[in-house]
């Protein structure tokens, strides 16, 4: 019996070694040897997206939960369609493998007019990825795939692309090229001296503040210990749920609320853990943060990137915070008067946000009541997502509120699909706007075909609501190019075999959302915002000028 297998099969078997459960993609003449092998073996689910951007976005969402997302796209324009989604995965530090085809090796970079050929495909893949590689020989394919996976999973994680010429994909190699999965490097242990310095700084502070970002998603137990001991905690929107909203010392993600800023002004230490302190959450880095400021990050390049730190500690957030938390006894620093001030500030911030949300606060509450405790919200960059979806909707655990870190519209539906496939036992609510949904409307068919357990909430205001708010506030109310012709989304969903509801009155929210969320499989709820009532958002607060 021959031990020869195709490179396509070698890649399929390698992905199995890494416990990949799903691949998202579009089949093409320039990736069929891989897709065919996946299909023949039947060990990995293949999710056929309707566009490459959608496929990579689905893989991005999947990778945030599973530790590795995998997407398969075609060559040239197909790979180019994936660039925006790769930029999102790069912003989110998602461990993701993007496999794409390439023309036959003999015609690479020859400008010969080979079908699907494009100029410098590897160059644009490098520009949107943590790394990008080309397979130059059949025998090299498995090693390159393994190198790419290892790089994608090495903290700080990110998307890595691999292009494989079509003739190499079909070539035969010995099965001896298959080797066990290679694990990423182990994260460093906590440095004892750094932990001691952190402990002494927190011990000297009367009202320390812990600011959490996505790099601290694995730190929930340590963060709770520190919060229990008296440390007040605020997070990026990506870090919401690391400390549950219900904790008395959680400031949630209310960075831009005046009452919370007053609390920050009274703190006397900031410990930043795994956060970029993004512009939209710090008024473009003009939000005053308490001093001294200490920054923990696994990436040495993060040092002083946005705020000048009094101390930079290069290391694993989980290891350092766990060691620090172990030094504190429960309730060691609890101050009942300070806790009362924190609670009042959070209540004031929430009340203001509920008032801003208008009738849609009832929609927020209806989803919260109907969605199981382990349910997931996936939101697009739309008015509702930016107002009540980002900060008002409950957060009880990490990664329970997924969104675009790059701030791009149109990612909500494919993100919801990838999230649902990665979490088959959990209900997903996807929150999208009509403008963003139009970018990938075809992925409704993917949602239907895969029978994804998603309730897709379409907030239809007939255009780009965020742009209307920005134009109104900063362009003297001049309104241009933000009105869009939109289909009857509920009817489109029904045409695809998806159960659908339409809501035009806030009084319907409780009943419809309860029914839709409890409905097994894919469903759509279209909200006619022009009839329900206004909701405005003019973008994040702008830079403060002094």
C-alpha positions as CSV (number, residue, x, y, z in Angstrom):
1,X,0.0,0.0,0.0
2,X,1.3,3.4,-0.9
3,X,1.9,5.9,1.8
4,X,1.4,8.8,-0.6
5,X,-1.3,11.4,0.1
6,X,-2.1,14.7,-1.6
7,X,-1.0,17.9,0.0
8,X,-4.7,18.8,0.4
9,X,-5.2,15.7,2.5
10,X,-2.0,16.4,4.5
11,X,-3.4,19.8,5.4
12,X,-6.8,18.4,6.3
13,X,-5.2,15.8,8.6
14,X,-2.9,18.5,10.1
15,X,-5.9,20.6,11.0
16,X,-7.5,17.5,12.6
17,X,-4.3,17.2,14.7
18,X,-5.0,20.7,16.0
19,X,-8.6,19.7,17.0
20,X,-10.1,22.1,14.4
21,X,-13.9,21.6,14.5
22,X,-14.9,23.9,11.7
23,X,-13.6,25.6,8.5
24,X,-15.3,28.6,7.0
25,X,-14.9,29.3,3.3
26,X,-15.8,29.3,-0.3
27,X,-14.7,26.5,-2.6
28,X,-12.8,27.5,-5.7
29,X,-10.7,25.9,-8.5
30,X,-7.7,27.2,-6.5
31,X,-8.5,25.5,-3.2
32,X,-10.6,22.4,-4.2
33,X,-7.8,19.9,-3.4
34,X,-8.0,21.0,0.3
35,X,-11.8,21.2,0.4
36,X,-12.1,17.8,-1.3
37,X,-9.9,16.2,1.3
38,X,-11.8,17.8,4.1
39,X,-15.0,16.5,2.6
40,X,-13.8,13.0,2.0
41,X,-12.5,12.7,5.6
42,X,-15.6,14.1,7.1
43,X,-13.9,15.0,10.4
44,X,-14.2,18.8,10.2
45,X,-17.4,20.8,9.6
46,X,-17.2,23.0,6.5
47,X,-19.3,26.1,6.7
48,X,-19.9,27.5,3.1
49,X,-20.0,31.3,3.5
50,X,-21.4,33.5,0.7
51,X,-18.4,35.7,0.6
52,X,-14.7,35.6,1.7
53,X,-15.1,38.5,4.0
54,X,-17.9,36.7,5.8
55,X,-15.9,33.4,5.9
56,X,-12.9,35.1,7.6
57,X,-15.2,37.0,10.0
58,X,-16.9,33.8,11.0
59,X,-13.5,32.1,11.6
60,X,-12.5,35.2,13.6
61,X,-15.5,34.8,15.9
62,X,-14.9,31.1,16.2
63,X,-11.3,31.6,17.1
64,X,-12.1,33.9,19.9
65,X,-13.8,31.0,21.7
66,X,-11.9,27.9,20.4
67,X,-8.3,29.2,20.3
68,X,-8.0,28.8,16.5
69,X,-10.3,29.9,13.7
70,X,-9.7,28.6,10.2
71,X,-10.8,30.1,6.9
72,X,-10.3,28.9,3.3
73,X,-10.5,31.3,0.4
74,X,-9.7,31.5,-3.3
75,X,-6.8,33.3,-5.0
76,X,-6.5,36.9,-6.1
77,X,-9.8,38.8,-5.8
78,X,-11.1,36.1,-3.4
79,X,-8.1,36.6,-1.1
80,X,-8.5,40.3,-1.5
81,X,-12.1,40.2,-0.3
82,X,-10.8,38.8,3.0
83,X,-8.6,41.7,3.8
84,X,-11.0,43.8,5.8
85,X,-11.9,40.7,7.9
86,X,-8.2,40.0,8.5
87,X,-7.8,43.6,9.7
88,X,-10.6,43.0,12.2
89,X,-8.9,39.8,13.4
90,X,-5.6,41.7,13.7
91,X,-7.3,44.3,15.9
92,X,-8.9,41.7,18.0
93,X,-5.7,39.6,18.4
94,X,-7.6,36.5,17.2
95,X,-5.7,33.3,16.6
96,X,-6.8,32.6,13.0
97,X,-5.4,30.7,10.1
98,X,-6.3,31.9,6.6
99,X,-5.5,29.4,3.9
100,X,-5.7,30.7,0.4
101,X,-4.8,29.4,-3.0
102,X,-2.3,30.6,-5.6
103,X,-1.7,30.1,-9.3
104,X,0.6,27.3,-10.4
105,X,4.1,27.7,-9.2
106,X,5.6,28.1,-12.7
107,X,3.5,31.2,-13.3
108,X,3.9,32.9,-9.9
109,X,4.6,36.6,-10.2
110,X,4.9,36.3,-14.0
111,X,2.0,38.6,-14.9
112,X,1.0,35.9,-17.4
113,X,-2.7,36.4,-17.2
114,X,-3.3,33.1,-15.3
115,X,-6.8,32.9,-14.0
116,X,-7.2,34.5,-10.5
117,X,-3.7,35.9,-10.7
118,X,-3.1,39.2,-8.9
119,X,-0.1,41.4,-8.2
120,X,1.7,40.7,-5.0
121,X,-0.9,38.7,-3.2
122,X,1.6,37.8,-0.5
123,X,2.3,41.5,0.0
124,X,-1.3,42.5,0.8
125,X,-1.7,39.4,3.0
126,X,1.4,40.5,5.0
127,X,-0.1,44.0,5.3
128,X,-3.3,42.7,7.0
129,X,-1.9,39.8,9.0
130,X,0.4,39.1,11.9
131,X,2.4,37.0,9.4
132,X,2.0,35.6,5.8
133,X,3.7,32.7,4.1
134,X,3.9,31.0,0.7
135,X,4.3,27.2,0.4
136,X,7.1,26.6,-2.2
137,X,7.2,22.8,-2.3
138,X,4.8,19.9,-1.5
139,X,7.1,18.6,1.2
140,X,7.1,22.0,2.9
141,X,3.3,22.5,3.2
142,X,2.6,20.8,6.5
143,X,5.6,22.5,8.2
144,X,4.4,26.0,6.9
145,X,0.9,25.3,8.1
146,X,2.2,24.3,11.5
147,X,4.5,27.4,11.7
148,X,1.5,29.6,10.8
149,X,-0.7,28.1,13.5
150,X,2.0,28.4,16.1
151,X,2.5,32.1,15.2
152,X,-1.3,32.7,15.3
153,X,-1.6,31.2,18.7
154,X,1.5,32.8,20.2
155,X,0.5,35.7,22.5
156,X,-0.2,38.4,21.4
157,X,-2.2,36.3,19.0
158,X,-3.3,37.3,15.5
159,X,-4.3,36.1,12.0
160,X,-1.7,34.4,9.8
161,X,-2.2,33.7,6.1
162,X,-0.7,30.9,4.0
163,X,-0.9,30.8,0.2
164,X,-0.5,27.5,-1.6
165,X,-0.1,27.2,-5.4
166,X,-2.8,25.0,-6.8
167,X,-0.4,22.4,-8.3
168,X,1.3,22.0,-4.9
169,X,-2.1,21.3,-3.3
170,X,-2.7,18.4,-5.7
171,X,0.9,17.0,-5.4
172,X,1.6,13.7,-3.7
173,X,3.8,13.6,-0.6
174,X,4.7,10.9,1.9
175,X,2.4,10.7,4.9
176,X,5.6,10.8,6.9
177,X,5.4,14.7,6.6
178,X,2.6,14.5,9.2
179,X,3.8,15.4,12.6
180,X,2.1,16.1,16.0
181,X,0.6,19.5,16.7
182,X,3.1,22.1,17.8
183,X,2.0,24.1,20.9
184,X,2.7,27.8,21.2
185,X,5.4,28.8,23.6
186,X,4.4,28.6,27.3
187,X,3.5,32.0,28.8
188,X,6.1,33.3,31.3
189,X,5.6,32.8,35.0
190,X,5.1,35.8,37.2
191,X,8.3,37.6,38.1
192,X,8.5,37.7,41.9
193,X,10.2,41.0,42.0
194,X,7.6,42.6,39.7
195,X,4.8,41.1,41.9
196,X,6.4,42.5,45.0
197,X,6.6,46.0,43.4
198,X,3.0,45.8,42.4
199,X,1.9,44.7,45.8
200,X,3.8,47.6,47.5
201,X,2.2,50.1,45.0
202,X,-1.3,48.8,45.7
203,X,-0.6,48.7,49.5
204,X,0.5,52.3,49.4
205,X,-2.6,53.4,47.4
206,X,-5.8,54.2,49.2
207,X,-8.1,53.9,46.2
208,X,-6.4,51.8,43.4
209,X,-8.0,51.4,40.0
210,X,-7.6,48.3,37.8
211,X,-8.2,49.0,34.0
212,X,-8.8,45.8,32.1
213,X,-8.5,45.1,28.4
214,X,-8.8,42.1,26.1
215,X,-5.4,40.9,27.2
216,X,-7.0,40.1,30.6
217,X,-9.8,37.9,29.3
218,X,-8.3,34.9,31.1
219,X,-7.9,36.8,34.4
220,X,-11.4,36.6,35.8
221,X,-10.6,34.7,39.1
222,X,-7.7,37.0,39.9
223,X,-9.7,40.1,39.1
224,X,-12.5,39.0,41.3
225,X,-10.1,38.4,44.2
226,X,-8.6,41.9,43.8
227,X,-12.1,43.5,43.5
228,X,-13.2,41.6,46.6
229,X,-10.2,43.0,48.4
230,X,-11.3,46.5,47.6
231,X,-9.8,47.4,44.2
232,X,-12.2,49.3,41.9
233,X,-12.3,47.9,38.3
234,X,-13.1,49.3,34.9
235,X,-12.8,47.6,31.6
236,X,-12.7,48.2,27.9
237,X,-15.9,47.1,26.1
238,X,-13.9,44.1,24.9
239,X,-13.0,43.2,28.5
240,X,-16.6,43.5,29.8
241,X,-17.6,40.6,32.0
242,X,-14.1,39.8,33.2
243,X,-15.6,41.2,36.4
244,X,-19.4,40.8,36.3
245,X,-21.5,43.9,36.2
246,X,-23.1,42.8,39.5
247,X,-19.9,43.2,41.5
248,X,-20.1,46.2,43.8
249,X,-16.7,47.5,42.6
250,X,-17.3,47.2,38.9
251,X,-17.4,50.5,37.0
252,X,-18.2,48.4,33.9
253,X,-17.2,50.2,30.7
254,X,-18.5,53.6,31.6
255,X,-15.3,55.5,30.7
256,X,-17.1,58.4,29.2
257,X,-19.7,59.0,31.9
258,X,-19.1,62.1,34.1
259,X,-20.0,60.4,37.3
260,X,-17.4,57.7,36.6
261,X,-14.8,60.2,35.7
262,X,-15.3,61.7,39.1
263,X,-14.5,58.3,40.6
264,X,-11.4,58.0,38.5
265,X,-10.2,61.5,39.6
266,X,-10.4,60.3,43.2
267,X,-8.3,57.2,42.6
268,X,-4.6,57.3,43.4
269,X,-3.2,54.5,41.3
270,X,-4.0,53.0,37.8
271,X,-3.0,49.5,37.0
272,X,-3.6,48.8,33.3
273,X,-3.7,45.1,32.4
274,X,-3.7,44.0,28.8
275,X,-5.4,47.1,27.4
276,X,-4.4,49.5,24.6
277,X,-6.4,52.2,26.3
278,X,-8.1,52.8,22.9
279,X,-8.9,56.3,21.6
280,X,-12.7,55.9,21.7
281,X,-12.6,54.9,25.4
282,X,-10.2,57.7,26.5
283,X,-11.3,60.7,24.5
284,X,-8.3,60.1,22.2
285,X,-6.0,59.7,25.2
286,X,-7.1,63.0,26.9
287,X,-9.0,61.2,29.7
288,X,-6.9,61.8,32.9
289,X,-5.8,58.6,34.5
290,X,-4.7,58.5,38.1
291,X,-1.0,58.4,38.9
292,X,1.1,56.5,39.3
293,X,0.2,54.5,36.2
294,X,1.6,50.9,35.9
295,X,1.1,48.9,32.7
296,X,1.1,45.1,32.4
297,X,1.4,43.7,28.9
298,X,2.8,40.6,27.2
299,X,3.9,42.7,24.3
300,X,7.1,44.8,25.0
301,X,6.1,47.2,22.2
302,X,3.0,48.2,24.3
303,X,5.1,50.2,26.6
304,X,4.1,53.9,26.7
305,X,2.2,53.4,23.4
306,X,-0.6,55.8,24.4
307,X,-0.1,56.9,28.0
308,X,3.3,57.4,29.6
309,X,3.6,54.8,32.3
310,X,5.4,55.2,35.5
311,X,6.3,51.5,35.3
312,X,6.0,49.0,32.5
313,X,5.9,45.3,33.4
314,X,6.3,42.9,30.5
315,X,4.6,39.7,31.3
316,X,1.5,37.5,31.3
317,X,-1.5,39.3,32.9
318,X,-3.0,36.2,34.3
319,X,0.2,35.1,36.0
320,X,1.0,38.5,37.4
321,X,-2.6,39.3,38.6
322,X,-3.0,35.8,40.1
323,X,0.2,36.2,42.1
324,X,-0.8,39.7,43.1
325,X,-4.3,38.6,44.2
326,X,-2.8,35.8,46.3
327,X,-1.1,38.5,48.4
328,X,-4.4,40.0,49.4
329,X,-6.8,38.7,52.0
330,X,-10.5,39.0,51.1
331,X,-12.0,42.3,52.0
332,X,-8.6,43.6,53.1
333,X,-9.1,47.1,51.6
334,X,-12.9,47.4,51.7
335,X,-14.1,51.0,52.5
336,X,-17.9,51.2,52.9
337,X,-18.0,54.9,52.2
338,X,-16.0,54.4,49.0
339,X,-18.2,51.5,47.9
340,X,-21.3,53.7,48.4
341,X,-19.7,56.4,46.1
342,X,-18.9,53.8,43.5
343,X,-22.4,52.4,43.6
344,X,-23.9,55.9,43.3
345,X,-21.7,56.7,40.3
346,X,-22.5,53.5,38.5
347,X,-26.2,54.0,39.1
348,X,-26.0,57.6,37.8
349,X,-24.1,56.4,34.6
350,X,-26.6,53.7,34.0
351,X,-29.6,55.9,34.5
352,X,-28.2,58.4,32.0
353,X,-27.6,55.7,29.5
354,X,-31.1,54.3,30.0
355,X,-32.5,57.7,29.4
356,X,-30.5,58.1,26.3
357,X,-31.7,54.8,25.0
358,X,-35.4,55.9,25.1
359,X,-37.9,53.3,24.1
360,X,-35.0,50.9,23.3
361,X,-34.2,50.4,27.0
362,X,-37.3,48.1,26.9
363,X,-35.6,46.1,24.1
364,X,-32.4,45.8,26.1
365,X,-34.4,44.6,29.1
366,X,-36.5,42.2,26.9
367,X,-33.4,40.5,25.6
368,X,-31.9,40.3,29.0
369,X,-35.0,38.7,30.4
370,X,-35.4,36.1,27.5
371,X,-31.7,35.2,26.9
372,X,-30.3,32.4,29.1
373,X,-27.6,33.3,31.5
374,X,-25.0,31.7,29.2
375,X,-26.4,33.4,26.1
376,X,-24.2,35.6,23.9
377,X,-24.8,39.0,22.3
378,X,-22.9,39.7,19.1
379,X,-23.3,43.3,17.9
380,X,-22.5,45.2,14.8
381,X,-21.3,48.8,14.9
382,X,-24.7,50.3,14.7
383,X,-26.6,52.9,16.8
384,X,-28.2,50.4,19.1
385,X,-24.9,48.5,19.4
386,X,-23.0,51.6,20.3
387,X,-25.6,53.0,22.8
388,X,-27.3,50.3,24.8
389,X,-25.6,47.1,23.4
390,X,-22.1,48.1,24.3
391,X,-22.5,49.2,27.9
392,X,-26.0,48.7,29.1
393,X,-26.7,45.1,28.1
394,X,-25.6,42.8,30.9
395,X,-22.1,41.3,31.1
396,X,-21.7,38.4,33.5
397,X,-18.6,36.6,32.0
398,X,-15.8,37.3,29.5
399,X,-16.6,37.1,25.8
400,X,-20.3,37.4,26.3
401,X,-20.6,40.6,24.2
402,X,-18.7,40.2,20.9
403,X,-18.2,43.1,18.5
404,X,-15.8,44.6,16.0
405,X,-12.6,45.9,17.5
406,X,-11.7,47.7,14.3
407,X,-15.0,49.6,14.5
408,X,-16.2,48.3,11.1
409,X,-19.8,47.9,10.1
410,X,-21.1,44.7,8.4
411,X,-19.4,42.2,10.6
412,X,-22.3,41.4,13.0
413,X,-24.1,38.7,11.1
414,X,-21.0,36.6,10.2
415,X,-19.6,37.1,13.7
416,X,-22.9,35.7,15.1
417,X,-22.7,32.7,12.8
418,X,-19.1,31.9,13.8
419,X,-20.0,32.4,17.5
420,X,-23.0,30.1,17.1
421,X,-21.0,27.3,15.4
422,X,-18.3,27.6,18.1
423,X,-21.0,27.5,20.9
424,X,-23.6,25.0,19.7
425,X,-25.3,24.7,23.1
426,X,-25.6,28.5,23.7
427,X,-28.2,30.9,22.3
428,X,-26.8,33.8,20.3
429,X,-28.5,37.2,19.7
430,X,-27.0,39.1,16.8
431,X,-27.6,42.9,16.8
432,X,-27.2,44.5,13.4
433,X,-28.4,47.6,11.6
434,X,-29.9,47.8,8.1
435,X,-26.9,49.6,6.7
436,X,-24.3,47.1,8.0
437,X,-26.4,44.1,7.2
438,X,-26.5,45.2,3.5
439,X,-22.8,44.5,3.3
440,X,-23.3,40.8,3.8
441,X,-27.0,40.1,3.4
442,X,-26.2,36.9,1.6
443,X,-24.9,35.4,4.9
444,X,-28.5,35.1,5.9
445,X,-28.5,32.1,3.6
446,X,-25.5,30.7,5.5
447,X,-27.3,31.2,8.8
448,X,-30.3,29.3,7.4
449,X,-28.3,26.5,5.8
450,X,-26.3,25.9,8.9
451,X,-29.4,26.1,11.1
452,X,-27.4,28.4,13.4
453,X,-29.1,29.0,16.8
454,X,-29.2,32.8,16.3
455,X,-31.9,35.4,16.8
456,X,-30.9,38.2,14.4
457,X,-32.2,41.5,15.6
458,X,-32.3,43.9,12.6
459,X,-32.5,47.6,13.7
460,X,-34.0,49.2,10.6
461,X,-33.8,53.0,10.5
462,X,-33.5,53.3,6.8
463,X,-29.8,54.2,6.6
464,X,-26.6,55.0,8.5
465,X,-27.9,56.2,11.8
466,X,-24.5,56.7,13.4
467,X,-23.6,59.0,10.5
468,X,-26.8,61.0,10.9
469,X,-25.9,61.7,14.5
470,X,-22.3,62.7,13.6
471,X,-23.5,65.0,10.8
472,X,-26.1,66.5,13.1
473,X,-23.6,67.3,15.8
474,X,-20.4,68.2,13.9
475,X,-21.7,69.3,10.5
476,X,-24.4,71.8,11.5
477,X,-27.1,69.2,10.8
478,X,-26.3,68.9,7.1
479,X,-27.5,65.4,6.1
480,X,-25.9,63.8,3.0
481,X,-25.7,60.2,1.7
482,X,-27.0,58.4,4.8
483,X,-30.5,57.4,3.5
484,X,-30.6,53.9,2.1
485,X,-33.2,51.9,0.3
486,X,-33.7,48.8,2.4
487,X,-35.7,45.6,1.7
488,X,-38.4,44.2,3.9
489,X,-35.9,42.2,5.9
490,X,-38.5,40.0,7.6
491,X,-39.8,38.9,4.2
492,X,-36.3,38.3,2.9
493,X,-35.7,36.1,5.9
494,X,-38.9,34.2,5.4
495,X,-38.0,33.7,1.7
496,X,-34.9,31.9,3.0
497,X,-36.9,29.7,5.3
498,X,-36.1,31.6,8.5
499,X,-38.8,32.3,11.1
500,X,-39.3,36.1,11.2
501,X,-41.2,38.8,13.2
502,X,-41.6,42.5,12.6
503,X,-41.9,45.0,15.4
504,X,-43.1,48.6,15.1
505,X,-44.1,49.3,18.7
506,X,-42.0,49.1,21.9
507,X,-44.9,47.4,23.6
508,X,-44.2,44.3,21.4
509,X,-40.6,43.9,22.6
510,X,-41.2,41.6,25.5
511,X,-43.5,39.2,23.8
512,X,-41.7,39.0,20.5
513,X,-38.2,38.7,21.9
514,X,-39.2,36.0,24.3
515,X,-40.8,34.0,21.5
516,X,-37.9,34.5,19.1
517,X,-35.1,33.8,21.5
518,X,-36.9,30.6,22.7
519,X,-37.4,29.5,19.1
520,X,-34.7,26.8,18.3
521,X,-32.5,27.6,15.3
522,X,-32.3,30.7,13.2
523,X,-34.8,33.5,13.5
524,X,-35.1,37.2,12.6
525,X,-36.7,40.1,14.4
526,X,-36.9,43.3,12.3
527,X,-37.5,46.5,14.3
528,X,-38.9,49.4,12.4
529,X,-37.1,52.2,14.3
530,X,-38.8,55.1,12.5
531,X,-42.1,53.9,14.0
532,X,-40.8,52.8,17.4
533,X,-39.0,56.1,18.1
534,X,-35.7,57.9,17.7
535,X,-32.3,56.8,18.9
536,X,-29.3,59.0,18.3
537,X,-25.6,58.5,18.7
538,X,-22.9,61.0,17.5
539,X,-19.9,58.8,17.9
540,X,-17.6,58.5,20.9
541,X,-16.7,61.7,22.8
542,X,-14.1,63.8,21.0
543,X,-10.7,64.8,22.3
544,X,-10.8,67.3,25.1
545,X,-8.8,70.4,24.3
546,X,-7.0,72.1,27.2
